[in-house]
Amino acid sequence: MVDMGDPHAERNMKGLMLYVVFLVVGAALAALISFYVQSQTSAGTSLIVFLTLFFFNFAVSWIATIFIMDGSLNNAWGEQDQLEAERRGRAFMNSRP
């Protein structure tokens, strides 16, 4: 459940929606390409092509979503955000009596 008091809730939802849209478009493209491959070769080859494209689509969609949301891939793994959260947590714990 998304906390509406969270200032990042809208941004997080936008990222999720972008990812889902990319996945749906990629799955449709994988199906169309595999249908074409099936008409040219065999059903077995088409299945291999479809599965390869389908699973590759998850990684490509993730990278595209990060690129659109952040404008670059400099912090793709969230390392800077994690370090900042840890620094704030340590500062909070040290400020307690």
N, C-alpha and C positions, 0 to 999 in steps of 0.2 A: 504494500500500500504506500502511495506517495504522500508524504507529509506536506500539506499545502502551506505550512509555515516555513518550509525549507526554501531558501532563496534560489537553490539550484534545481528545484523540482521541474520547472518548465524546460530548462535546458536539458535535463536528463530525459524527459519525455520526448523532446525533439530528437535527441540522439537515438532513442529506441525506435521511434517511428521511421527515421531515416534508414536505420538498419533493416527493419522489416520490409520497407519498400525496395531496398536494394536486393534483399533476399528473394522477394517475389519476382522481381524483374529478372534476376539472374536465373532463377529456376525455370521461368518461362523460356528464356533464351536457351538454356540447357535442353529443355524438351524439344524446342524447334530444331536445334542443331542435331539432336539425336534422331528425330524423325527423318531428317534429310539423310543422315548417315545410314539409317535403316533402309531407305529406298535405294541407296547406292550399293550397300554391302549386305550385311546380315543382321538379324536381331541381336545376336550375341555381341557383335562389334558395337552396335548401337547402345546396348546396355552399358558396356564398358565406358563408352564416350559420355553417356549421360551421367553415370555415377562419378566419373572423374570431374566433369564440369560442375555437378551439383555440390560436391564437397569442396572443391576449389572456390566456389561461390561464397562460402561462409567466410573464408579468409579475405577475399577481395572486398566483400561487403563491409567487413570490419575495418579494413584499412581505409576504404573510401569514406566511411562514416567519421572516422577519426580525422581524416584530412579536411572534410567539410566543416566539422564542428570546431576544430582548433586552427585550421588554416595551414597547418604543417604537421609533420610527423615527429617533431623534436621530442615530444613528451608522450609518445605512443603507449608506453607501458605504465605511465603515471608515476614515475620515480620521483619527479620533483614535487608532485602533490603529496606523495607519501612522506617524503623527507620534511616537508613543511608541516604536515599534520603531527608528525612525531616531535618536531621542535616545539610546536604549540603545546602539545601534551606534557612534555618535560617542563616547560615554563610554568604551566598551570600547577603541576605537582610540586614544583619547587616553591611556588608562591603560597602554598597552603601552610597554615601554622603547625 
